[in-house]
Structure formats: structure tokens, C-alpha cells
């Protein structure tokens, strides 16, 4: 997946203003202004029932340590360490396991986060090498892990696998995949940036899911609405070592209470809502398909056909900039935002948009979605006449 960031400042401001100004949005996204975020942050102590006069954290104590304990308990794991980013958390986890297993080789998917979004950090920073049990746009199978010709020390599984469309295996497939990794004498690491919402698809609790892995990373801003930050959870001895490497990587930050408080708020407020978002994403995706089929748009795909989380992809055989312009015009002219920015893909004339169904999206009926699709396609057609 290509995420082209070549957008000038004027285009970006117009797009952001249009989406912020829309009265009806499928998902609010992360575009709150600085003033809005500061106001939200000031309200967090009251929301969480905390004393606003409590002292801030210092190098990871206080509310940060409280957050670590909370997540360890939620996942049913021994210990957890807070990191300023998921990239750093996974770099540390994988290098710690490499030292313990004696193997610098990590088996993962070629479209997983470390391979696509981290500027080759695994080999450049940590001296690790990656191998791919599969290159298909899906999760690897147990057979592919068993039959991979090279040895590896760690099997990393991204749940869900975002770039091909937020994909998840079945629970039975995941159990078999993990068992195959262990048959290869590998440790198991879950990239669980969006693990929180997988409980619906798997029909399992967070501790049951986390118990399959040796370590788990989770994010606070992707699904829970936090400002930033992540946690690495697992055995106490490894997490203690991870804290040492966190310091070496520059992650021992002096003050992190805004991030920690927003993460705790996400666990209180958004985590219980995620199952309803996942359920409604299926409704939205079905109505989108109906609306797009009725629109006569020459080619589109919804991936996966039935969402397994509250996020999914919509693909269209159209220029990405034109589709983004149609999204902006719809927001400006009607006050409704269905899609956000569209992204050009590897094949010319092919674009993709990510859709997230969250709290605001719960009020959208199937007819609302179909009406919004019709308005969106009308603006695509209008671009050709302009």
C-alpha cells in the first residue's frame, strides 16, 4: 500500500476545514484542533474521577505506571512497559527476543507495519533480518510457517493485518499458526496495535487472545482515541529488559501524563464501545456495497467483503486526487462526510480509502449510507463536467 503525502499546505487546509466543518461524519478521525485537544485534556481528571491537583509523572512513575499495570491486567500478562510509540515498542521487543533465542531472523508478513511504515528500522537499527512465510494479501497459514525453508527465532503476527484490509484469521487458524511457530522453536509476538477490537471476531477475551503470544504490543491512539503511545506486555523478566532498551532508544520521557491520561480515558470510554463499532461496520459496509452497485461506478471493492473489525478498505478504479476532491466537495456543499482522503495505489488509476466506524457512525442508518454514496458519486461525475 502506498501512502503518498504529496499534498500542498493549501490543499491540506481546505480538506481539513471541509471535514472539520461537516455536520455529519461517519468518523470524526484525528483532526481535532489544538484548542479542542487541550480542552479535552483538561476535562480528563474529572472524567476519570481523579484529583486534578495530583502531581505529574516523572520518568514513567505515577499515572504512567498505573497505565502499565492496568494494561497488564486487561491482557492477563505479568508486566507491561509504556512506550512513546509502537515502532519503538516493537523494535525493542524483537531485539530482546533475538538476543534470547540466538536468532536475528523474524518471520512476518511483507505488508506488516515494520516492513512498510518504519523505514527499514529492523535491519538498520536493530540488526534483524526478516523472512516471509507468505507474500499473499492475507494472514499466513500454519502450513506456510511449518514449511518455510529458513529458520527464524520470532514469529510476528499483526492482528489485524492492516495494509491488506484489516484482516484476521479465524480463531482456529490463529491457534494453528501459533502452534506451527512453536514447532519451529520460535517465540510469538503479536503486533496488536488494534488488538482491542478483535474480541468480537474471535469470540474470545483479551486475556485469551494474549495468552497465545509471548509478548503483545497494543496502541492507545488507533482505536481508543488516545493522544499517542503504546504498551509492550509479556513476561516480567523480558519487560524489565525492555525498559532498559527503552531508555537506550530515547523513550524514557520526562513527562507523559497527557498521553497516559488520554489512554486511560480510552480504556474507560472507547474500549467498551468497540464491539458495537465492529457490529455496525458490517451494516455500513453492506449499505456501501448496495449504494456503489446502484451508482454505476465502473469498479469498486470493499475489503474485506464483511469487515472483521470496525475498519475496512474501499477500493475504486479512479484517480485518488479526484476521489478526494469529491469527498471535500461533498463535505463543503452538503455538510456530510462519507470518505476522507483517498490514496493512490501501486497500479495506475487505482485508489483506496480507509473507513472507520466509531461513535459518530453508530447513528448512520443503511439509508443514510446509500444517500451519502449517491451524493459522493454525483460529485465524481460533476468533476468531469467542470
Secondary structure, 3 states (H helix, E strand, C coil): CCCCCCCCHHHHHHHHHHHHHCCEECCCCCCCCHHHHHHHHHHHHHHHCCCCCCCCCCCCCCHHHHHHHHHHHHHCCCEEEEECCHHHHHHHHHHHHHHHHCCCEEECCCCCHHHHCCCCHHHHHHCCEEECCCCCCCCCCHHHHHHCCCCCCEEEEECCECCCCCECCCHHHHHHHHHHHHHCCCEEEEEECCHHHHHHHHCCCHHHHHCCCCEEEEECCCCCCCCCCEEEEECHHHHHHHHHHHHHCCCCCCCCHHHHHHHHHHHHHCHHHHHHHHHHHHHHHHHHHHHHHHHCCCCEEEECCCCCCCEEEEEECCCHHHHHHHHHHHHHHHCEECCCCCEECCCCCCEEEEEECCHHHHHCCHHHHHHHHHHHHHHHHHHHHC
